[in-house]
């Protein structure tokens, strides 16, 4: 059963503009058109959009999702490359988790060491004022988010 772009958007939770963008960049195939020139999507398009959205939810870049789509379009191919891509993403996630855990430890330490008296004696302010990170226990600073 064919559905319009609005129906597809409602069904998948994906914005119409995003669907059009995926079509423009070639991640979604051009849809068939009705006699009234409305875009019509079949089950394969729904599945492909679901693949893209799930990939985005897992944090894959559009470039990586494009690679994974190309692999998915060749079902007889070895899955070695897909496994390699997933392992790289896992390593990124594990690195981020490690940085977040170090950040949590540092924040807990700052809070624990603060006596809650005057700002001039506040450990939180002291650590934050140490722009060279001399007061920090670990290198937990995410330089990507710090630049934002």
Backbone as CSV, one residue per row, in Angstrom:
resi,resn,N_x,N_y,N_z,CA_x,CA_y,CA_z,C_x,C_y,C_z
1,UNK,0.837,-1.177,0.000,0.000,0.000,0.000,0.886,1.247,0.000
2,UNK,0.715,2.095,-0.968,1.497,3.319,-1.087,0.986,4.364,-0.099
3,UNK,1.925,5.168,0.381,1.547,6.240,1.290,2.211,7.542,0.863
4,UNK,1.589,8.646,1.229,2.122,9.956,0.888,3.274,10.297,1.822
5,UNK,3.976,11.366,1.510,5.098,11.776,2.351,4.609,12.181,3.744
6,UNK,3.429,12.788,3.819,2.870,13.148,5.131,2.561,11.923,5.964
7,UNK,1.984,10.907,5.334,1.688,9.659,6.044,2.980,8.983,6.490
8,UNK,3.982,8.989,5.610,5.277,8.398,5.947,5.905,9.135,7.125
9,UNK,5.826,10.449,7.107,6.383,11.249,8.201,5.688,10.930,9.525
10,UNK,4.369,10.876,9.502,3.623,10.553,10.731,3.955,9.151,11.227
11,UNK,4.028,8.227,10.317,4.267,6.824,10.681,5.657,6.609,11.280
12,UNK,6.636,7.326,10.767,8.023,7.105,11.198,8.526,8.126,12.212
13,UNK,7.771,9.215,12.398,8.247,10.263,13.301,9.355,11.094,12.685
14,UNK,9.491,11.036,11.393,10.522,11.769,10.660,9.864,12.969,9.984
15,UNK,10.489,14.112,10.037,9.913,15.303,9.419,9.913,15.179,7.896
16,UNK,8.927,15.795,7.280,8.815,15.792,5.820,10.084,16.366,5.191
17,UNK,10.588,17.471,5.752,11.799,18.093,5.211,12.986,17.138,5.264
18,UNK,13.063,16.342,6.320,14.161,15.381,6.459,14.042,14.291,5.408
19,UNK,12.847,13.816,5.166,12.637,12.795,4.131,13.062,13.345,2.774
20,UNK,12.649,14.564,2.482,13.047,15.188,1.215,14.561,15.341,1.130
21,UNK,15.181,15.705,2.248,16.647,15.825,2.274,17.299,14.476,1.953
22,UNK,16.826,13.414,2.591,17.387,12.083,2.322,17.225,11.707,0.854
23,UNK,16.133,12.132,0.247,15.958,11.891,-1.188,16.969,12.695,-1.996
24,UNK,17.138,13.962,-1.635,18.054,14.855,-2.349,19.486,14.343,-2.314
25,UNK,19.917,13.816,-1.177,21.299,13.342,-1.055,21.448,11.886,-1.472
26,UNK,20.373,11.275,-1.956,20.447,9.927,-2.506,20.384,8.794,-1.506
27,UNK,20.018,9.083,-0.268,19.899,8.013,0.721,18.564,7.291,0.587
28,UNK,17.573,8.011,0.104,16.255,7.429,-0.192,16.076,7.500,-1.701
29,UNK,15.573,6.437,-2.296,15.348,6.497,-3.750,14.219,7.466,-4.076
30,UNK,14.240,8.026,-5.275,13.131,8.915,-5.653,11.822,8.128,-5.626
31,UNK,10.801,8.687,-5.016,9.530,7.965,-4.935,8.796,8.011,-6.270
32,UNK,7.889,7.076,-6.420,6.999,7.136,-7.587,6.045,8.299,-7.341
33,UNK,5.449,8.770,-8.400,4.532,9.911,-8.284,3.128,9.494,-8.707
34,UNK,2.159,10.060,-8.021,0.757,9.806,-8.373,0.404,10.632,-9.608
35,UNK,-0.783,10.430,-10.114,-1.260,11.215,-11.254,-1.274,12.703,-10.905
36,UNK,-1.470,13.020,-9.635,-1.462,14.404,-9.166,-0.081,14.872,-8.743
37,UNK,0.950,14.108,-9.073,2.357,14.408,-8.794,2.708,14.355,-7.306
38,UNK,1.930,13.629,-6.521,2.244,13.429,-5.109,3.259,12.312,-4.973
39,UNK,4.210,12.490,-4.060,5.156,11.420,-3.771,4.400,10.260,-3.119
40,UNK,4.714,9.036,-3.578,4.108,7.839,-2.993,5.214,6.873,-2.596
41,UNK,5.125,6.357,-1.381,6.163,5.499,-0.823,5.620,4.099,-0.581
42,UNK,6.447,3.110,-0.919,6.064,1.720,-0.696,6.733,1.202,0.575
43,UNK,6.519,-0.070,0.847,7.071,-0.691,2.067,8.601,-0.620,2.091
44,UNK,9.247,-0.775,0.944,10.712,-0.715,0.891,11.210,0.661,1.325
45,UNK,10.495,1.709,0.938,10.891,3.065,1.336,10.718,3.257,2.839
46,UNK,9.648,2.710,3.390,9.415,2.782,4.835,10.555,2.080,5.571
47,UNK,10.908,0.889,5.094,11.992,0.130,5.731,13.320,0.868,5.635
48,UNK,13.601,1.464,4.483,14.862,2.183,4.288,14.923,3.408,5.202
49,UNK,13.824,4.135,5.299,13.788,5.288,6.199,13.966,4.832,7.645
50,UNK,13.351,3.721,8.001,13.534,3.170,9.346,14.982,2.819,9.619
51,UNK,15.665,2.262,8.628,17.089,1.928,8.739,17.893,3.202,9.008
52,UNK,17.621,4.242,8.227,18.349,5.506,8.385,18.095,6.098,9.766
53,UNK,16.840,6.156,10.168,16.506,6.730,11.480,17.143,5.932,12.619
54,UNK,17.117,4.619,12.523,17.716,3.799,13.577,19.224,4.030,13.623
55,UNK,19.842,4.124,12.457,21.273,4.425,12.407,21.598,5.754,13.062
56,UNK,20.768,6.764,12.818,20.972,8.077,13.441,20.802,7.979,14.951
57,UNK,19.808,7.222,15.407,19.595,7.048,16.846,20.800,6.392,17.509
58,UNK,21.496,5.530,16.775,22.691,4.869,17.305,23.933,5.740,17.146
59,UNK,23.765,6.922,16.594,24.860,7.880,16.511,25.743,7.758,15.285
60,UNK,25.328,6.979,14.305,26.118,6.870,13.080,25.957,8.152,12.268
61,UNK,27.022,8.583,11.631,26.956,9.754,10.758,26.196,9.389,9.488
62,UNK,25.749,10.396,8.760,25.055,10.130,7.505,25.980,9.431,6.514
63,UNK,27.255,9.794,6.517,28.217,9.140,5.628,28.316,7.650,5.951
64,UNK,28.385,7.328,7.226,28.472,5.934,7.645,27.177,5.192,7.325
65,UNK,26.056,5.836,7.532,24.771,5.196,7.209,24.698,4.929,5.712
66,UNK,25.201,5.845,4.928,25.226,5.635,3.473,26.054,4.376,3.145
67,UNK,27.190,4.209,3.815,28.009,3.005,3.620,27.239,1.749,4.017
68,UNK,26.557,1.829,5.153,25.794,0.678,5.633,24.623,0.362,4.701
69,UNK,23.995,1.390,4.154,22.915,1.167,3.183,23.443,0.456,1.940
70,UNK,24.628,0.865,1.485,25.231,0.212,0.315,25.494,-1.258,0.618
71,UNK,25.942,-1.545,1.828,26.164,-2.939,2.221,24.836,-3.691,2.271
72,UNK,23.813,-3.063,2.846,22.504,-3.706,2.957,21.899,-3.970,1.580
73,UNK,22.259,-3.143,0.610,21.740,-3.320,-0.753,22.414,-4.478,-1.490
74,UNK,23.434,-5.063,-0.873,24.155,-6.195,-1.474,24.129,-7.359,-0.480
75,UNK,22.971,-8.046,-0.326,22.788,-9.036,0.741,23.718,-10.246,0.682
76,UNK,24.331,-10.518,-0.452,25.226,-11.675,-0.553,26.659,-11.344,-0.138
77,UNK,26.928,-10.099,0.099,28.273,-9.650,0.471,28.596,-10.069,1.905
78,UNK,29.872,-10.220,2.209,30.318,-10.527,3.569,29.951,-9.371,4.495
79,UNK,29.664,-9.702,5.735,29.306,-8.650,6.697,30.520,-8.109,7.441
80,UNK,31.702,-8.454,6.998,32.932,-8.003,7.652,32.989,-6.483,7.760
81,UNK,32.655,-5.803,6.689,32.715,-4.340,6.690,31.679,-3.736,7.631
82,UNK,30.486,-4.288,7.671,29.454,-3.801,8.593,29.902,-4.011,10.040
83,UNK,30.527,-5.152,10.311,31.042,-5.413,11.652,32.126,-4.407,12.023
84,UNK,33.008,-4.100,11.072,34.092,-3.142,11.316,33.511,-1.771,11.652
85,UNK,32.505,-1.355,10.906,31.865,-0.060,11.137,31.218,-0.027,12.525
86,UNK,30.520,-1.081,12.892,29.871,-1.146,14.209,30.910,-1.141,15.334
87,UNK,32.019,-1.832,15.133,33.077,-1.856,16.150,33.693,-0.476,16.342
88,UNK,33.868,0.266,15.258,34.382,1.635,15.361,33.422,2.514,16.154
89,UNK,32.135,2.383,15.882,31.139,3.174,16.605,31.128,2.800,18.080
90,UNK,31.235,1.499,18.369,31.291,1.043,19.755,32.497,1.641,20.472
91,UNK,33.643,1.666,19.813,34.846,2.245,20.422,34.632,3.729,20.725
92,UNK,33.964,4.449,19.823,33.652,5.860,20.069,32.754,6.010,21.292
93,UNK,31.727,5.177,21.382,30.788,5.234,22.506,31.507,4.894,23.808
94,UNK,32.327,3.859,23.789,33.054,3.484,25.006,34.012,4.583,25.439
95,UNK,34.643,5.256,24.485,35.521,6.382,24.819,34.741,7.517,25.457
96,UNK,33.578,7.800,24.905,32.736,8.862,25.472,32.276,8.491,26.876
97,UNK,31.893,7.232,27.074,31.467,6.781,28.403,32.609,6.925,29.400
98,UNK,33.813,6.551,28.998,34.972,6.673,29.890,35.195,8.138,30.275
99,UNK,35.086,9.047,29.296,35.258,10.476,29.597,34.151,10.971,30.524
100,UNK,32.917,10.511,30.302,31.812,10.918,31.166,31.965,10.371,32.583
101,UNK,32.445,9.140,32.708,32.666,8.579,34.047,33.754,9.348,34.779
102,UNK,34.815,9.737,34.075,35.875,10.545,34.695,35.318,11.905,35.103
103,UNK,34.478,12.473,34.264,33.852,13.749,34.577,32.971,13.618,35.817
104,UNK,32.214,12.544,35.901,31.364,12.316,37.077,32.215,12.206,38.345
105,UNK,33.305,11.457,38.271,34.192,11.330,39.439,34.729,12.694,39.860
106,UNK,35.140,13.490,38.886,35.689,14.810,39.188,34.641,15.721,39.815
107,UNK,33.440,15.723,39.266,32.375,16.554,39.836,32.025,16.103,41.249
108,UNK,31.943,14.800,41.464,31.661,14.298,42.814,32.756,14.711,43.790
109,UNK,34.005,14.634,43.346,35.137,15.016,44.198,35.065,16.499,44.539
110,UNK,34.779,17.336,43.545,34.669,18.780,43.791,33.584,19.069,44.811
111,UNK,32.446,18.445,44.627,31.309,18.682,45.520,31.619,18.165,46.923
112,UNK,32.218,16.998,47.017,32.544,16.395,48.306,33.557,17.259,49.076
113,UNK,34.496,17.865,48.356,35.537,18.650,49.010,35.093,20.066,49.367
114,UNK,33.957,20.476,48.858,33.466,21.817,49.163,32.817,21.796,50.542
115,UNK,33.219,22.738,51.378,32.698,22.792,52.747,31.381,23.560,52.841
116,UNK,30.969,24.193,51.759,29.686,24.893,51.762,29.674,26.143,52.610
117,UNK,30.821,26.771,52.745,30.870,27.994,53.559,30.852,29.216,52.639
118,UNK,31.976,29.874,52.491,32.053,31.089,51.680,32.611,30.765,50.294
119,UNK,32.216,31.572,49.322,32.704,31.391,47.950,34.232,31.446,47.920
120,UNK,34.842,32.280,48.729,36.307,32.389,48.721,36.974,31.080,49.129
121,UNK,36.244,30.206,49.813,36.774,28.900,50.223,36.132,27.748,49.454
122,UNK,35.364,28.058,48.438,34.588,27.045,47.724,35.470,26.218,46.790
123,UNK,35.482,24.932,46.987,36.292,24.031,46.167,35.801,23.990,44.714
124,UNK,34.513,24.059,44.511,33.958,24.048,43.155,34.504,25.243,42.378
125,UNK,34.420,26.431,42.974,34.914,27.650,42.315,36.425,27.553,42.113
126,UNK,37.135,27.021,43.072,38.595,26.885,42.969,38.987,25.987,41.789
127,UNK,38.338,24.860,41.669,38.660,23.933,40.584,38.298,24.546,39.235
128,UNK,37.138,25.168,39.154,36.726,25.781,37.888,37.639,26.940,37.503
129,UNK,38.172,27.619,38.486,39.074,28.742,38.219,40.443,28.286,37.741
130,UNK,40.747,27.042,37.944,42.035,26.489,37.525,41.956,26.128,36.052
131,UNK,42.078,27.148,35.186,41.900,26.944,33.747,42.931,26.012,33.138
132,UNK,44.058,25.800,33.812,45.065,24.865,33.295,44.797,23.438,33.777
133,UNK,43.697,23.231,34.468,43.239,21.927,34.952,44.184,21.317,35.990
134,UNK,44.982,22.151,36.603,45.934,21.690,37.608,45.243,21.041,38.807
135,UNK,44.031,21.497,39.112,43.295,20.986,40.270,42.542,19.687,39.978
136,UNK,42.507,19.277,38.724,41.733,18.100,38.333,42.546,16.820,38.512
137,UNK,41.857,15.752,38.843,42.510,14.460,39.021,42.819,13.780,37.691
138,UNK,41.909,13.911,36.740,42.068,13.197,35.468,41.847,14.144,34.310
139,UNK,42.242,13.690,33.134,41.988,14.442,31.912,40.630,14.004,31.372
140,UNK,39.578,14.522,31.965,38.213,14.132,31.628,37.541,15.136,30.710
141,UNK,38.268,16.126,30.306,37.657,17.218,29.541,37.470,16.832,28.098
142,UNK,36.241,16.956,27.644,35.880,16.677,26.261,36.130,17.948,25.460
143,UNK,37.206,17.986,24.700,37.569,19.194,23.980,36.544,19.548,22.919
144,UNK,35.796,18.559,22.406,34.775,18.852,21.407,33.657,19.699,22.006
145,UNK,33.148,19.287,23.169,32.033,20.029,23.749,32.510,21.322,24.401
146,UNK,33.756,21.371,24.849,34.270,22.581,25.481,34.374,23.723,24.477
147,UNK,34.584,23.406,23.221,34.713,24.431,22.197,33.360,24.983,21.766
148,UNK,32.284,24.297,22.095,30.948,24.737,21.649,30.457,25.932,22.387
